């Protein structure tokens, strides 16, 4: 065979594909099979050795995928995400400090809601404003470049997303 590494890579990939539903116990058995196949490859004539190496690669790929899948399923964040599919309530606060003319200015904006609801409302409102030619410019840009934040947050609030503009002296004021 002129490209033995190609055979090895294909065998590993095939093993990874086959091992998608492999348990940790099965992965241990596959590792033992891979070790046995590797030992056979050392003792076998060249054509049989290639087959034994390929078998070991398939077993290693499947065992690695099984171990990875088990580690993924046992990860604490994964368990939390499964228990809270939407992630629960979330919030974001943005503070911008700078100069406006000759004076210093601070603006603090915030939104609090369930992430999926807020994301959907922002996407829907942005699309609506785009069809109404209310965006600041055309072309690719971040949302901050496209909308005036106070009217945008006000419209989000009207649609049920909790948004606020925090005034420097007066505390939070609804947008």
N, CA, C and O atoms as a DFTB+ gen file, in Angstrom:
700 C
 N C O
     1  1       0.855      -1.187       0.000
     2  2       0.000       0.000       0.000
     3  2       0.890       1.235       0.000
     4  3       1.813       1.337       0.807
     5  1       0.616       2.173      -0.901
     6  2       1.475       3.340      -1.032
     7  2       1.140       4.442      -0.029
     8  3       1.968       5.323       0.207
     9  1      -0.034       4.415       0.556
    10  2      -0.432       5.457       1.507
    11  2      -0.967       4.821       2.800
    12  3      -2.177       4.808       3.029
    13  1      -0.088       4.308       3.624
    14  2      -0.557       3.611       4.833
    15  2      -1.206       4.550       5.852
    16  3      -2.094       4.129       6.593
    17  1      -0.782       5.803       5.899
    18  2      -1.399       6.722       6.864
    19  2      -2.838       7.042       6.482
    20  3      -3.664       7.323       7.351
    21  1      -3.140       7.002       5.199
    22  2      -4.510       7.224       4.759
    23  2      -5.412       6.096       5.274
    24  3      -6.523       6.342       5.743
    25  1      -4.923       4.874       5.178
    26  2      -5.672       3.731       5.718
    27  2      -5.860       3.886       7.231
    28  3      -6.945       3.625       7.751
    29  1      -4.823       4.304       7.924
    30  2      -4.898       4.477       9.376
    31  2      -5.911       5.566       9.745
    32  3      -6.717       5.386      10.658
    33  1      -5.864       6.709       9.024
    34  2      -6.806       7.799       9.295
    35  2      -8.242       7.359       9.009
    36  3      -9.157       7.670       9.772
    37  1      -8.431       6.635       7.906
    38  2      -9.779       6.161       7.571
    39  2     -10.276       5.174       8.628
    40  3     -11.454       5.196       8.986
    41  1      -9.405       4.322       9.124
    42  2      -9.798       3.357      10.151
    43  2     -10.164       4.070      11.460
    44  3     -11.141       3.702      12.113
    45  1      -9.388       5.081      11.839
    46  2      -9.713       5.852      13.047
    47  2     -11.062       6.564      12.894
    48  3     -11.883       6.564      13.811
    49  1     -11.277       7.172      11.713
    50  2     -12.541       7.873      11.468
    51  2     -13.711       6.899      11.503
    52  3     -14.759       7.196      12.076
    53  1     -13.526       5.733      10.885
    54  2     -14.591       4.733      10.905
    55  2     -14.876       4.291      12.337
    56  3     -16.035       4.121      12.716
    57  1     -13.839       4.106      13.123
    58  2     -14.026       3.730      14.521
    59  2     -14.759       4.804      15.305
    60  3     -15.637       4.500      16.113
    61  1     -14.396       6.071      15.065
    62  2     -15.081       7.167      15.756
    63  2     -16.559       7.198      15.377
    64  3     -17.414       7.446      16.228
    65  1     -16.857       6.951      14.124
    66  2     -18.242       6.938      13.690
    67  2     -18.987       5.765      14.327
    68  3     -20.120       5.915      14.786
    69  1     -18.353       4.617      14.349
    70  2     -18.984       3.422      14.930
    71  2     -19.146       3.533      16.445
    72  3     -20.064       2.940      17.011
    73  1     -18.271       4.282      17.103
    74  2     -18.288       4.355      18.558
    75  2     -19.144       5.454      19.130
    76  3     -19.020       5.760      20.316
    77  1     -20.016       6.068      18.335
    78  2     -20.825       7.195      18.810
    79  2     -21.708       6.839      20.006
    80  3     -21.921       7.677      20.883
    81  1     -22.213       5.632      20.054
    82  2     -23.088       5.230      21.161
    83  2     -22.398       4.258      22.110
    84  3     -23.056       3.494      22.817
    85  1     -21.094       4.292      22.121
    86  2     -20.290       3.368      22.919
    87  2     -20.268       3.817      24.386
    88  3     -20.048       4.994      24.671
    89  1     -20.494       2.890      25.303
    90  2     -20.433       3.216      26.732
    91  2     -18.981       3.172      27.199
    92  3     -18.097       2.732      26.464
    93  1     -18.747       3.624      28.408
    94  2     -17.390       3.620      28.954
    95  2     -16.867       2.195      29.127
    96  3     -15.690       1.939      28.872
    97  1     -17.715       1.270      29.552
    98  2     -17.316      -0.134      29.689
    99  2     -16.958      -0.743      28.339
   100  3     -15.979      -1.480      28.219
   101  1     -17.758      -0.429      27.330
   102  2     -17.460      -0.916      25.982
   103  2     -16.158      -0.313      25.471
   104  3     -15.397      -0.977      24.767
   105  1     -15.902       0.935      25.823
   106  2     -14.661       1.589      25.402
   107  2     -13.455       0.864      25.989
   108  3     -12.438       0.701      25.314
   109  1     -13.565       0.432      27.235
   110  2     -12.477      -0.335      27.852
   111  2     -12.228      -1.639      27.114
   112  3     -11.079      -2.016      26.886
   113  1     -13.304      -2.332      26.738
   114  2     -13.170      -3.553      25.961
   115  2     -12.534      -3.301      24.602
   116  3     -11.720      -4.096      24.132
   117  1     -12.906      -2.196      23.977
   118  2     -12.324      -1.845      22.682
   119  2     -10.837      -1.513      22.804
   120  3     -10.054      -1.826      21.907
   121  1     -10.451      -0.880      23.909
   122  2      -9.027      -0.602      24.122
   123  2      -8.240      -1.902      24.271
   124  3      -7.125      -2.016      23.762
   125  1      -8.814      -2.874      24.964
   126  2      -8.152      -4.180      25.090
   127  2      -8.046      -4.848      23.717
   128  3      -7.022      -5.452      23.397
   129  1      -9.097      -4.742      22.912
   130  2      -9.069      -5.299      21.562
   131  2      -8.021      -4.595      20.708
   132  3      -7.328      -5.235      19.918
   133  1      -7.906      -3.278      20.867
   134  2      -6.896      -2.526      20.112
   135  2      -5.492      -2.970      20.504
   136  3      -4.626      -3.126      19.643
   137  1      -5.263      -3.173      21.794
   138  2      -3.944      -3.631      22.247
   139  2      -3.640      -5.021      21.698
   140  3      -2.516      -5.289      21.273
   141  1      -4.631      -5.904      21.705
   142  2      -4.446      -7.253      21.170
   143  2      -4.149      -7.193      19.666
   144  3      -3.269      -7.902      19.178
   145  1      -4.873      -6.357      18.944
   146  2      -4.637      -6.212      17.502
   147  2      -3.247      -5.660      17.228
   148  3      -2.584      -6.086      16.282
   149  1      -2.802      -4.715      18.049
   150  2      -1.456      -4.150      17.866
   151  2      -0.395      -5.218      18.110
   152  3       0.602      -5.269      17.389
   153  1      -0.590      -6.065      19.107
   154  2       0.349      -7.175      19.351
   155  2       0.363      -8.158      18.184
   156  3       1.419      -8.659      17.798
   157  1      -0.811      -8.429      17.629
   158  2      -0.875      -9.300      16.460
   159  2      -0.124      -8.687      15.279
   160  3       0.537      -9.394      14.518
   161  1      -0.229      -7.393      15.139
   162  2       0.450      -6.715      14.033
   163  2       1.954      -6.869      14.143
   164  3       2.645      -6.957      13.127
   165  1       2.471      -6.904      15.364
   166  2       3.911      -7.068      15.556
   167  2       4.384      -8.467      15.132
   168  3       5.512      -8.631      14.667
   169  1       3.521      -9.460      15.297
   170  2       3.900     -10.849      15.030
   171  2       3.510     -11.327      13.631
   172  3       4.041     -12.338      13.170
   173  1       2.624     -10.652      12.958
   174  2       2.061     -11.138      11.702
   175  2       2.917     -10.725      10.506
   176  3       3.689      -9.770      10.595
   177  1       2.783     -11.440       9.387
   178  2       3.436     -11.022       8.155
   179  2       2.813      -9.711       7.667
   180  3       1.700      -9.381       8.075
   181  1       3.506      -8.954       6.799
   182  2       3.065      -7.601       6.396
   183  2       1.606      -7.469       5.962
   184  3       0.950      -6.547       6.447
   185  1       1.040      -8.307       5.091
   186  2      -0.362      -8.075       4.725
   187  2      -1.304      -8.220       5.922
   188  3      -2.220      -7.414       6.082
   189  1      -1.096      -9.214       6.745
   190  2      -1.932      -9.417       7.923
   191  2      -1.677      -8.325       8.960
   192  3      -2.588      -7.939       9.693
   193  1      -0.440      -7.826       9.025
   194  2      -0.110      -6.753       9.964
   195  2      -0.894      -5.491       9.637
   196  3      -1.346      -4.786      10.538
   197  1      -1.058      -5.204       8.337
   198  2      -1.840      -4.019       7.933
   199  2      -3.288      -4.144       8.412
   200  3      -3.879      -3.183       8.905
   201  1      -3.833      -5.323       8.258
   202  2      -5.206      -5.560       8.698
   203  2      -5.303      -5.420      10.221
   204  3      -6.260      -4.841      10.734
   205  1      -4.322      -5.946      10.929
   206  2      -4.326      -5.862      12.396
   207  2      -4.188      -4.416      12.857
   208  3      -4.843      -4.003      13.814
   209  1      -3.334      -3.643      12.178
   210  2      -3.178      -2.219      12.530
   211  2      -4.475      -1.470      12.249
   212  3      -4.900      -0.638      13.051
   213  1      -5.101      -1.759      11.123
   214  2      -6.375      -1.114      10.802
   215  2      -7.442      -1.479      11.842
   216  3      -8.220      -0.621      12.260
   217  1      -7.479      -2.735      12.253
   218  2      -8.439      -3.159      13.280
   219  2      -8.171      -2.445      14.598
   220  3      -9.101      -2.029      15.288
   221  1      -6.897      -2.307      14.943
   222  2      -6.548      -1.583      16.170
   223  2      -6.985      -0.127      16.074
   224  3      -7.470       0.438      17.054
   225  1      -6.817       0.493      14.888
   226  2      -7.215       1.894      14.701
   227  2      -8.728       2.051      14.821
   228  3      -9.200       3.011      15.430
   229  1      -9.495       1.119      14.247
   230  2     -10.954       1.171      14.373
   231  2     -11.345       1.063      15.849
   232  3     -12.191       1.819      16.327
   233  1     -10.739       0.137      16.558
   234  2     -11.049      -0.044      17.980
   235  2     -10.671       1.193      18.789
   236  3     -11.421       1.617      19.668
   237  1      -9.506       1.774      18.490
   238  2      -9.088       2.998      19.200
   239  2     -10.030       4.163      18.906
   240  3     -10.397       4.910      19.813
   241  1     -10.420       4.317      17.646
   242  2     -11.350       5.393      17.293
   243  2     -12.677       5.256      18.004
   244  3     -13.222       6.233      18.517
   245  1     -13.201       4.025      18.035
   246  2     -14.482       3.791      18.702
   247  2     -14.371       4.014      20.208
   248  3     -15.259       4.606      20.821
   249  1     -13.270       3.534      20.804
   250  2     -13.074       3.722      22.247
   251  2     -12.937       5.202      22.588
   252  3     -13.496       5.676      23.578
   253  1     -12.185       5.927      21.757
   254  2     -12.006       7.366      22.009
   255  2     -13.332       8.107      21.907
   256  3     -13.609       8.992      22.717
   257  1     -14.152       7.757      20.922
   258  2     -15.453       8.409      20.787
   259  2     -16.349       8.065      21.972
   260  3     -17.070       8.927      22.474
   261  1     -16.310       6.825      22.418
   262  2     -17.112       6.437      23.581
   263  2     -16.692       7.182      24.838
   264  3     -17.535       7.622      25.620
   265  1     -15.392       7.319      25.026
   266  2     -14.881       8.046      26.199
   267  2     -15.245       9.517      26.100
   268  3     -15.638      10.126      27.095
   269  1     -15.119      10.098      24.909
   270  2     -15.455      11.514      24.723
   271  2     -16.930      11.748      24.982
   272  3     -17.307      12.725      25.629
   273  1     -17.763      10.853      24.477
   274  2     -19.203      10.984      24.665
   275  2     -19.563      10.892      26.152
   276  3     -20.400      11.650      26.641
   277  1     -18.935       9.971      26.855
   278  2     -19.187       9.825      28.290
   279  2     -18.743      11.074      29.042
   280  3     -19.457      11.558      29.920
   281  1     -17.565      11.598      28.703
   282  2     -17.080      12.818      29.356
   283  2     -18.018      13.984      29.076
   284  3     -18.287      14.794      29.963
   285  1     -18.514      14.072      27.851
   286  2     -19.445      15.144      27.477
   287  2     -20.742      15.024      28.268
   288  3     -21.254      16.010      28.797
   289  1     -21.267      13.801      28.340
   290  2     -22.521      13.586      29.060
   291  2     -22.387      13.835      30.561
   292  3     -23.365      14.211      31.207
   293  1     -21.199      13.633      31.126
   294  2     -20.983      13.821      32.562
   295  2     -20.565      15.235      32.937
   296  3     -20.476      15.549      34.124
   297  1     -20.307      16.095      31.959
   298  2     -19.850      17.455      32.241
   299  2     -20.912      18.211      33.038
   300  3     -22.093      18.141      32.696
   301  1     -20.525      18.928      34.085
   302  2     -21.503      19.649      34.908
   303  2     -22.322      20.664      34.109
   304  3     -23.522      20.810      34.345
   305  1     -21.689      21.364      33.167
   306  2     -22.425      22.343      32.382
   307  2     -23.476      21.662      31.522
   308  3     -24.580      22.184      31.361
   309  1     -23.151      20.515      30.974
   310  2     -24.112      19.767      30.147
   311  2     -25.339      19.403      30.976
   312  3     -26.468      19.563      30.512
   313  1     -25.131      18.922      32.186
   314  2     -26.255      18.556      33.048
   315  2     -27.120      19.781      33.349
   316  3     -28.345      19.675      33.394
   317  1     -26.501      20.926      33.553
   318  2     -27.248      22.144      33.839
   319  2     -28.044      22.582      32.613
   320  3     -29.198      22.990      32.739
   321  1     -27.442      22.501      31.437
   322  2     -28.129      22.909      30.210
   323  2     -29.317      22.000      29.932
   324  3     -30.373      22.474      29.513
   325  1     -29.158      20.699      30.159
   326  2     -30.265      19.767      29.945
   327  2     -31.403      20.073      30.921
   328  3     -32.574      20.023      30.544
   329  1     -31.063      20.388      32.164
   330  2     -32.083      20.694      33.175
   331  2     -32.746      22.049      32.939
   332  3     -33.894      22.258      33.329
   333  1     -32.018      22.973      32.298
   334  2     -32.523      24.325      32.031
   335  2     -32.329      24.617      30.543
   336  3     -31.391      25.324      30.174
   337  1     -33.188      24.091      29.694
   338  2     -32.945      24.190      28.261
   339  2     -32.780      25.622      27.756
   340  3     -32.013      25.868      26.825
   341  1     -33.487      26.554      28.359
   342  2     -33.357      27.932      27.904
   343  2     -32.295      28.690      28.693
   344  3     -31.957      29.819      28.337
   345  1     -31.771      28.100      29.741
   346  2     -30.746      28.768      30.517
   347  2     -31.283      29.654      31.625
   348  3     -30.488      30.239      32.361
   349  1     -32.582      29.778      31.776
   350  2     -33.148      30.605      32.830
   351  2     -32.998      32.080      32.526
   352  3     -32.524      32.444      31.450
   353  1     -33.395      32.940      33.459
   354  2     -33.314      34.376      33.205
   355  2     -31.873      34.842      33.064
   356  3     -30.960      34.295      33.682
   357  1     -31.694      35.849      32.250
   358  2     -30.364      36.419      32.054
   359  2     -30.480      37.927      31.920
   360  3     -31.573      38.467      31.745
   361  1     -29.355      38.591      32.004
   362  2     -29.348      40.046      31.890
   363  2     -28.025      40.500      31.309
   364  3     -27.013      39.802      31.373
   365  1     -28.066      41.690      30.742
   366  2     -26.839      42.314      30.262
   367  2     -26.901      43.793      30.611
   368  3     -27.947      44.435      30.508
   369  1     -25.772      44.307      31.020
   370  2     -25.643      45.719      31.381
   371  2     -24.461      46.255      30.598
   372  3     -23.377      45.672      30.622
   373  1     -24.667      47.361      29.907
   374  2     -23.602      47.978      29.117
   375  2     -23.406      49.398      29.619
   376  3     -24.360      50.173      29.694
   377  1     -22.176      49.738      29.962
   378  2     -21.852      51.084      30.415
   379  2     -20.857      51.691      29.439
   380  3     -19.820      51.100      29.136
   381  1     -21.189      52.875      28.955
   382  2     -20.323      53.570      28.008
   383  2     -19.931      54.900      28.632
   384  3     -20.787      55.681      29.047
   385  1     -18.625      55.150      28.696
   386  2     -18.118      56.416      29.231
   387  2     -17.338      57.128      28.141
   388  3     -16.587      56.502      27.393
   389  1     -17.516      58.421      28.055
   390  2     -16.778      59.164      27.042
   391  2     -17.082      60.647      27.131
   392  3     -17.631      61.134      28.119
   393  1     -16.719      61.334      26.094
   394  2     -16.960      62.776      26.029
   395  2     -18.054      63.055      25.010
   396  3     -18.093      62.479      23.923
   397  1     -18.936      63.958      25.402
   398  2     -19.965      64.463      24.499
   399  2     -19.765      65.971      24.477
   400  3     -20.139      66.678      25.412
   401  1     -19.164      66.452      23.382
   402  2     -18.797      67.861      23.321
   403  2     -17.623      68.109      24.260
   404  3     -16.570      67.486      24.128
   405  1     -17.810      69.018      25.204
   406  2     -16.741      69.328      26.152
   407  2     -16.950      68.658      27.505
   408  3     -16.091      68.747      28.382
   409  1     -18.079      67.992      27.677
   410  2     -18.342      67.373      28.977
   411  2     -18.203      65.853      28.887
   412  3     -18.271      65.253      27.814
   413  1     -18.007      65.264      30.062
   414  2     -17.950      63.806      30.147
   415  2     -19.370      63.276      30.260
   416  3     -20.240      63.910      30.858
   417  1     -19.592      62.100      29.675
   418  2     -20.931      61.525      29.682
   419  2     -20.832      60.031      29.978
   420  3     -19.882      59.358      29.576
   421  1     -21.832      59.539      30.687
   422  2     -21.914      58.110      30.992
   423  2     -23.321      57.650      30.621
   424  3     -24.307      58.278      31.007
   425  1     -23.409      56.552      29.869
   426  2     -24.698      55.950      29.536
   427  2     -24.668      54.499      29.989
   428  3     -23.713      53.776      29.704
   429  1     -25.700      54.075      30.687
   430  2     -25.807      52.687      31.115
   431  2     -27.152      52.156      30.614
   432  3     -28.211      52.709      30.911
   433  1     -27.074      51.057      29.836
   434  2     -28.266      50.440      29.284
   435  2     -28.320      49.004      29.776
   436  3     -27.285      48.382      30.012
   437  1     -29.524      48.484      29.930
   438  2     -29.634      47.104      30.393
   439  2     -30.879      46.425      29.883
   440  3     -31.886      47.070      29.591
   441  1     -30.795      45.094      29.779
   442  2     -31.929      44.271      29.391
   443  2     -31.925      43.048      30.287
   444  3     -30.868      42.488      30.579
   445  1     -33.130      42.625      30.731
   446  2     -33.241      41.420      31.567
   447  2     -34.454      40.633      31.108
   448  3     -35.574      41.144      31.102
   449  1     -34.223      39.384      30.723
   450  2     -35.317      38.509      30.315
   451  2     -34.769      37.108      30.122
   452  3     -33.578      36.877      30.327
   453  1     -35.616      36.173      29.734
   454  2     -35.127      34.855      29.348
   455  2     -34.368      35.022      28.039
   456  3     -34.872      35.698      27.141
   457  1     -33.190      34.443      27.886
   458  2     -32.362      34.685      26.704
   459  2     -33.054      34.410      25.374
   460  3     -32.897      35.186      24.432
   461  1     -33.810      33.331      25.279
   462  2     -34.455      33.010      24.006
   463  2     -35.512      34.048      23.651
   464  3     -35.648      34.423      22.486
   465  1     -36.259      34.511      24.647
   466  2     -37.286      35.522      24.403
   467  2     -36.640      36.832      23.971
   468  3     -37.067      37.452      22.997
   469  1     -35.611      37.249      24.699
   470  2     -34.938      38.502      24.366
   471  2     -34.276      38.428      22.993
   472  3     -34.388      39.364      22.202
   473  1     -33.588      37.325      22.703
   474  2     -32.922      37.176      21.409
   475  2     -33.926      37.185      20.267
   476  3     -33.695      37.815      19.235
   477  1     -35.043      36.483      20.451
   478  2     -36.070      36.473      19.415
   479  2     -36.681      37.841      19.201
   480  3     -36.920      38.243      18.062
   481  1     -36.938      38.564      20.284
   482  2     -37.514      39.902      20.166
   483  2     -36.544      40.861      19.490
   484  3     -36.954      41.670      18.658
   485  1     -35.267      40.781      19.836
   486  2     -34.259      41.647      19.203
   487  2     -34.172      41.337      17.711
   488  3     -34.143      42.254      16.890
   489  1     -34.131      40.063      17.356
   490  2     -34.052      39.685      15.938
   491  2     -35.290      40.152      15.183
   492  3     -35.176      40.686      14.079
   493  1     -36.473      39.956      15.765
   494  2     -37.716      40.357      15.101
   495  2     -37.786      41.871      14.937
   496  3     -38.166      42.369      13.877
   497  1     -37.418      42.600      15.988
   498  2     -37.472      44.061      15.912
   499  2     -36.452      44.595      14.906
   500  3     -36.750      45.523      14.154
   501  1     -35.266      44.020      14.892
   502  2     -34.255      44.454      13.927
   503  2     -34.739      44.213      12.505
   504  3     -34.574      45.072      11.640
   505  1     -35.331      43.058      12.258
   506  2     -35.861      42.764      10.920
   507  2     -36.984      43.732      10.556
   508  3     -37.067      44.200       9.420
   509  1     -37.842      44.027      11.524
   510  2     -38.931      44.976      11.265
   511  2     -38.380      46.346      10.925
   512  3     -38.826      46.971       9.963
   513  1     -37.411      46.826      11.707
   514  2     -36.814      48.121      11.435
   515  2     -36.105      48.128      10.085
   516  3     -36.115      49.146       9.392
   517  1     -35.497      47.025       9.705
   518  2     -34.825      46.955       8.402
   519  2     -35.837      47.111       7.277
   520  3     -35.576      47.810       6.298
   521  1     -37.003      46.458       7.410
   522  2     -38.018      46.573       6.356
   523  2     -38.666      47.952       6.338
   524  3     -39.253      48.345       5.330
   525  1     -38.567      48.690       7.438
   526  2     -39.134      50.037       7.519
   527  2     -38.082      51.112       7.271
   528  3     -38.356      52.299       7.448
   529  1     -36.888      50.712       6.865
   530  2     -35.762      51.641       6.626
   531  2     -35.461      52.518       7.840
   532  3     -35.175      53.707       7.694
   533  1     -35.526      51.936       9.032
   534  2     -35.239      52.677      10.263
   535  2     -33.826      52.440      10.773
   536  3     -33.450      52.997      11.804
   537  1     -33.030      51.625      10.077
   538  2     -31.655      51.369      10.501
   539  2     -30.779      52.546      10.084
   540  3     -31.054      53.209       9.085
   541  1     -29.729      52.799      10.850
   542  2     -28.854      53.948      10.615
   543  2     -28.090      53.842       9.301
   544  3     -27.748      54.859       8.697
   545  1     -27.821      52.618       8.857
   546  2     -27.093      52.451       7.604
   547  2     -27.386      51.086       7.024
   548  3     -27.986      50.236       7.681
   549  1     -26.962      50.880       5.797
   550  2     -27.131      49.582       5.153
   551  2     -25.812      48.826       5.204
   552  3     -24.767      49.395       5.521
   553  1     -25.872      47.551       4.890
   554  2     -24.659      46.734       4.865
   555  2     -24.463      45.978       6.163
   556  3     -25.277      46.051       7.084
   557  1     -23.368      45.255       6.207
   558  2     -23.054      44.450       7.390
   559  2     -22.573      45.350       8.520
   560  3     -21.732      46.224       8.311
   561  1     -23.109      45.132       9.719
   562  2     -22.719      45.931      10.882
   563  2     -23.263      45.258      12.127
   564  3     -24.165      44.422      12.064
   565  1     -22.701      45.638      13.242
   566  2     -23.237      45.199      14.516
   567  2     -24.488      45.989      14.843
   568  3     -24.693      47.084      14.319
   569  1     -25.317      45.439      15.702
   570  2     -26.577      46.091      16.045
   571  2     -26.353      47.487      16.604
   572  3     -27.142      48.394      16.340
   573  1     -25.282      47.670      17.376
   574  2     -25.002      48.981      17.969
   575  2     -24.780      50.055      16.905
   576  3     -25.046      51.232      17.147
   577  1     -24.295      49.657      15.735
   578  2     -24.084      50.611      14.649
   579  2     -25.367      50.902      13.884
   580  3     -25.451      51.902      13.171
   581  1     -26.365      50.038      14.026
   582  2     -27.556      50.143      13.194
   583  2     -28.734      50.862      13.833
   584  3     -29.575      51.418      13.128
   585  1     -28.804      50.857      15.166
   586  2     -29.987      51.416      15.824
   587  2     -29.584      52.450      16.864
   588  3     -28.488      52.417      17.422
   589  1     -30.515      53.372      17.104
   590  2     -30.366      54.299      18.233
   591  2     -30.867      53.520      19.455
   592  3     -32.017      53.081      19.465
   593  1     -30.035      53.340      20.479
   594  2     -30.397      52.394      21.545
   595  2     -31.634      52.745      22.345
   596  3     -32.385      51.843      22.716
   597  1     -31.879      54.003      22.625
   598  2     -33.015      54.341      23.491
   599  2     -34.348      54.015      22.808
   600  3     -35.184      53.356      23.426
   601  1     -34.584      54.443      21.573
   602  2     -35.851      54.032      20.941
   603  2     -35.944      52.511      20.729
   604  3     -37.027      51.935      20.828
   605  1     -34.823      51.877      20.442
   606  2     -34.819      50.425      20.238
   607  2     -35.203      49.717      21.530
   608  3     -36.048      48.821      21.514
   609  1     -34.591      50.109      22.656
   610  2     -34.933      49.513      23.942
   611  2     -36.379      49.821      24.337
   612  3     -37.050      48.987      24.945
   613  1     -36.851      51.007      23.995
   614  2     -38.243      51.359      24.287
   615  2     -39.201      50.432      23.549
   616  3     -40.191      49.967      24.114
   617  1     -38.893      50.169      22.275
   618  2     -39.749      49.272      21.497
   619  2     -39.672      47.837      22.025
   620  3     -40.679      47.130      22.051
   621  1     -38.477      47.408      22.445
   622  2     -38.354      46.077      23.052
   623  2     -39.209      45.989      24.303
   624  3     -39.873      44.981      24.544
   625  1     -39.188      47.055      25.101
   626  2     -39.991      47.062      26.325
   627  2     -41.470      46.995      26.007
   628  3     -42.225      46.299      26.686
   629  1     -41.889      47.716      24.974
   630  2     -43.289      47.685      24.553
   631  2     -43.694      46.266      24.148
   632  3     -44.851      45.874      24.302
   633  1     -42.727      45.500      23.629
   634  2     -42.975      44.122      23.208
   635  2     -42.807      43.115      24.352
   636  3     -42.968      41.913      24.139
   637  1     -42.486      43.586      25.554
   638  2     -42.437      42.689      26.703
   639  2     -41.060      42.362      27.247
   640  3     -40.951      41.701      28.279
   641  1     -40.000      42.812      26.576
   642  2     -38.646      42.584      27.087
   643  2     -38.343      43.681      28.096
   644  3     -38.569      44.862      27.829
   645  1     -37.831      43.286      29.255
   646  2     -37.533      44.277      30.287
   647  2     -36.214      44.973      29.974
   648  3     -35.146      44.361      30.019
   649  1     -36.305      46.256      29.657
   650  2     -35.127      47.043      29.285
   651  2     -35.142      48.339      30.072
   652  3     -36.204      48.833      30.451
   653  1     -33.959      48.890      30.316
   654  2     -33.865      50.123      31.088
   655  2     -32.664      50.928      30.652
   656  3     -31.647      50.383      30.222
   657  1     -32.803      52.261      30.773
   658  2     -31.684      53.186      30.640
   659  2     -31.456      53.723      32.037
   660  3     -32.380      54.247      32.660
   661  1     -30.237      53.600      32.537
   662  2     -29.933      54.069      33.878
   663  2     -29.368      55.482      33.782
   664  3     -28.342      55.706      33.139
   665  1     -30.042      56.431      34.424
   666  2     -29.576      57.817      34.437
   667  2     -28.504      57.942      35.505
   668  3     -28.570      57.260      36.527
   669  1     -27.535      58.784      35.289
   670  2     -26.399      58.898      36.196
   671  2     -26.828      59.364      37.592
   672  3     -26.326      58.849      38.591
   673  1     -27.735      60.315      37.674
   674  2     -28.116      60.857      38.971
   675  2     -29.432      60.275      39.504
   676  3     -29.603      60.148      40.717
   677  1     -30.350      59.924      38.619
   678  2     -31.701      59.589      39.046
   679  2     -31.940      58.105      39.268
   680  3     -33.036      57.730      39.682
   681  1     -30.973      57.254      39.013
   682  2     -31.206      55.811      39.120
   683  2     -31.858      55.283      37.855
   684  3     -31.899      55.982      36.843
   685  1     -32.367      54.064      37.899
   686  2     -32.919      53.503      36.673
   687  2     -34.194      54.200      36.222
   688  3     -35.076      54.511      37.023
   689  1     -34.265      54.435      34.929
   690  2     -35.461      55.002      34.325
   691  2     -35.840      54.084      33.177
   692  3     -34.998      53.717      32.357
   693  1     -37.102      53.719      33.125
   694  2     -37.536      52.809      32.063
   695  2     -37.354      53.439      30.708
   696  3     -37.566      54.637      30.522
   697  1     -36.947      52.590      29.739
   698  2     -36.774      53.077      28.379
   699  2     -38.082      52.973      27.642
   700  3     -38.159      53.333      26.467
